[in-house]
């Protein structure tokens, strides 16, 4: 009997003296669920592959993206096919430029457009939407009407005008895409903020006297990040698509630089002459990357919101 | 009663404008009188229990005192400052003195913050100069004080039980050494056994630290256990305020009597023997409160005078009642109320 008591007390004192226990944060839970999602993990590896390809592919290319191989120029259909022997792993285009090197270069531009667009959306959209929703009242009305007005402008038209007036510069493309990408995000974030705003822990923070900006940064935004992360991964392919469309129209990046959209456009123009590789390789990368992003987005949603499945 | 009161509240009102769907912007909004003129004083170190049925404005009163709901009237702090109408910046000084414990233990804790961060938040807000180590030491001391293991400082709220979460909430309220804690139904979301633990913890802390408590609940026996004085609310008004013993032994207001008669007695013999005074109808809408005494529509003793003028809060110094005809209900009145639950 006394032994048992002794053990009990010892166990308790051990627990009291034990080192600080590490908590299992909601983020750690989500990470575990994400790692168990097979489709999302495969997509993550594929995406990592595409990113590595964009970063280091140029080291493996035998040709640079803007140099012309005069031996195949003009006869791309017969001599420009993919071949290990002459270093054109993905073949050449009609001008005799190496498709492999150009795909690497196009992947860089397209991924960058997607990530910059989503990044602007996450930072600007989250802060704008959270502020609007938390402050509420007239401020909210004005801020959201501004978003409505910006959304009602046909953005493709504005983007095309921007590129026509200021020249086909890559910075203009980033600026234009950045300008439009955050609008939808700010609306979603505002909606989420409105539901969070009346939760008791926000009231508790207000009762303590935490200033509004700190409530937004410390209490609102961390509880929004799940939704934001999901939406951001779905936004990246959307931005890539937008850029591809602009490039497909011939307004995107300036030659000899290229992007997926420009490559697909060129490939589509010549596919009737039997040079299907000019289309197939950029299009393959494009599709695989978009799929990967969508699967990751899905996986994130399931991991962060297990109840909402 | 010799010392200056910690808080002197008079004619505190909270009114919400209600806009209906489809109203034009220039249509004046309808007004919801959640709290309609409440007076009370609170002495240092005292516990004031506030009881009343759902919708009687208890929580709104608490939120008004802490500056979360827009209020008019007067609420004078010990040092003579008028708390109502202070700007956020001016109010900040008093927020450290008045803290709040919330009803839902888990919902009042941010799920993305660790317990240590949650408890430290008032401290870092009011004393930004403290070093990280000082904050951590104080948080750990406070966790131990409320009966939590200090080594759980890095855990998240979802890893704790309801009672533990409420202890975290209490620790958060206590860490800035307030003079007044407002507890908004702190135990109504907990099991009965845990309720007792949390209430005893609050009572211990109050005794040791000399805190004043405003304890809101709809459980009359809990309020009786912890309170020095009790305030009974109905539809945003004070019906009766008295020393706890006096109020429970000799309730003067018919509403208090009805409320007390409904408390279950844990003895089947007595429970069968007692008479519950039924109250007719529903709580009236706070958008259109009855004229005169707000309780008259359900009062077994209502007369014409009750509809004419609202009764003032009168009585001896220790026992105030807002009723034109205070006093225990006669057996005839009780019999009438039981026989005819729908008075004209």
Interface residues (C-beta under 8 A of the other chain):
Chain A: X15 X16 X17 X18 X19 X20 X21 X22 X23 X24 X25 X26 X27 X199 X200 X201 X203 X204 X205 X206 X207 X208 X209 X210 X211 X214 X218 X219 X222 X223
Chain B: X63 X66 X67 X68 X88 X91 X92 X95 X96 X99 X100 X102 X103 X104 X107 X108 X109 X110 X111 X112 X113 X114 X115 X121 X122 X125 X126 X149 X150 X151 X152 X153 X154 X155 X156 X158 X159 X169 X172
